Amino acid sequence: MSTKIFKSTNPFNLVTIAEYEELSDQQIQNKLQKAEDAYKHWSRTSFDKRGEWMLNIAHLLKNETDRYARTITAEMGKPIEQARAEIEKCAWVCEYYAENAAKFLKDKHIQTDATESWVSYEPIGCVMAIMPWNYPFWQFFRYAAPTIMAGNVGILKHASNVFGCATQMEELFLEAHFPEGVFQNLTISSEKVAGILEDSRVKAVTITGSEGAGSAVASKAGEHIKKSVLELGGSNAFVVLDDADIDKAIEVGYWARLQNTGQSCIAAKRFILQENIAEQFMEGFKAKFEEMKVENPLDENTKIGPMARVNLAEELEKQMQESIDKGAKVLVGGSRTNAKFTPTILTNIKEGTPAYSEELFGPVASVFTVKTDEEAVTLANATNFGLGDTLFTSNMERAKKLIPHFEGGAVFVNELVKSDPRLPFGGTKISGYGRELSEDGIMEFVNKKTVYLK
């Protein structure tokens, strides 16, 4: 049987960058055994030693930011300035857990009728990660830093269009002097994931991806009684109330939609405006979108690059066209050439259309108007997704009253929704379950062991 070949293609010029051979079944078995063997020693390594190696990675990322950023840009089209920022954020999360893991996982002593009782937080083994292409380094490191600092080992099935990034990350761990087997990259297709999850050497799985992929992975993990964390899609609302700083809302709002060419689960996708400020907001919002041109992502001044693959742009175009056919209006943009998709604003959106109820994973903004605060919150919640929402208002008491009524995993007031190593990250409804980052994130893949002495 012939070996499957994966192609890495530059989405801006459609030139093939590299090809990667899929691992054979025997090679996968060898890697799983190497992970199992590494875990026996790694789980007993001190936090100080783990932290030392994790800081080595942070140092390497900082020293070679441009090299790694250029791989991101070449493989999925992220503008180079944004790619560098992604690498810098990866260094930050490595530093954060190197400094805080021991504190987070310190034994918790609890007063009971025992002579002494406490909870210890111990590693569980090999944790598999299934990661997407949109933030190819960051999505990985926000899993890897806490998981490996907790004493687990990791294996990665990355998106096939960013296997170059995945290869570099495996090399990074070895260059940082981590023992072999603590982290390994698996160059495999999605079809091989189920068999790996069935393997007793794999103890848990985390996935960032689509609803369908998350459901399939969670089902397989559940079948084998294994822990899973899901970070899936989102259709975040960006709510602008009538007392908001409109200029600031425009400045934050356009970037909340267009950063990473709109390819982010936590991007603002639905803009909900109170009627009496809608015209003022839309005038500036439209102007910002008109300024944004799809250009070469390697150019230092580029803000919007191509989408990551032609088929992704085609799917977005299909969703847009179906919404237009059912009444939506194009205020600006609306055109596509290969993977290059013009920043687009849709208005007059009807309930039941893709622009109303589906996730538009690219540079298309859906705009709605409402009269009251209650209507704004109701519309923000009128989605099966639940990652997070932005609320713009100058009245903090008004904001605090509304915050409990938003159903997602986060509410950001006067700021775009973003991940931060110091804060938990995750969603509700079909956006998934579990949390990444902060103390909550490192607790997902540990054995919370009760110890009772009498």
Stockholm file with secondary structure:
# STOCKHOLM 1.0

chainA/1-454         MSTKIFKSTNPFNLVTIAEYEELSDQQIQNKLQKAEDAYKHWSRTSFDKRGEWMLNIAHLLKNETDRYARTITAEMGKPIEQARAEIEKCAWVCEYYAENAAKFLKDKHIQTDATESWVSYEPIGCVMAIMPWNYPFWQFFRYAAPTIMAGNVGILKHASNVFGCATQMEELFLEAHFPEGVFQNLTISSEKVAGILEDSRVKAVTITGSEGAGSAVASKAGEHIKKSVLELGGSNAFVVLDDADIDKAIEVGYWARLQNTGQSCIAAKRFILQENIAEQFMEGFKAKFEEMKVENPLDENTKIGPMARVNLAEELEKQMQESIDKGAKVLVGGSRTNAKFTPTILTNIKEGTPAYSEELFGPVASVFTVKTDEEAVTLANATNFGLGDTLFTSNMERAKKLIPHFEGGAVFVNELVKSDPRLPFGGTKISGYGRELSEDGIMEFVNKKTVYLK
#=GR chainA/1-454 SS CCCCEEEEECTTTCCEEEEEECCCHHHHHHHHHHHHHHHHHHTTSCHHHHHHHHHHHHHHHHHTHHHHHHHHHHHHCCCHHHHHHHHHHHHHHHHHHHHHHHHHTSCEECCSSSSEEEEEEEECSEEEEEECSSSTTHHHHHHHHHHHHTTCEEEEEECGGGHHHHHHHHHHHHHTTCCTTSEEECCCCGGGHHHHHHSTTEEEEEEESCHHHHHHHHHHHHHTTCEEEEECCCCEEEEECTTSCHHHHHHHHHHHHHGGGGCCTTSEEEEEEEHHHHHHHHHHHHHHHHHCCBCCTTSTTCSBCCCSCHHHHHHHHHHHHHHHHTTCEEEECCCEETTEECCEEEESCCTTSHHHHSCCCSSEEEEEEESSHHHHHHHHTCSSCCSCEEEECSCHHHHHHHGGGCCSSCEEESSCCCCCTTSCBCCSGGGEESCBSHHHHHTTTEEEEEEEEC
#=GC SS_cons         CCCCEEEEECTTTCCEEEEEECCCHHHHHHHHHHHHHHHHHHTTSCHHHHHHHHHHHHHHHHHTHHHHHHHHHHHHCCCHHHHHHHHHHHHHHHHHHHHHHHHHTSCEECCSSSSEEEEEEEECSEEEEEECSSSTTHHHHHHHHHHHHTTCEEEEEECGGGHHHHHHHHHHHHHTTCCTTSEEECCCCGGGHHHHHHSTTEEEEEEESCHHHHHHHHHHHHHTTCEEEEECCCCEEEEECTTSCHHHHHHHHHHHHHGGGGCCTTSEEEEEEEHHHHHHHHHHHHHHHHHCCBCCTTSTTCSBCCCSCHHHHHHHHHHHHHHHHTTCEEEECCCEETTEECCEEEESCCTTSHHHHSCCCSSEEEEEEESSHHHHHHHHTCSSCCSCEEEECSCHHHHHHHGGGCCSSCEEESSCCCCCTTSCBCCSGGGEESCBSHHHHHTTTEEEEEEEEC
//
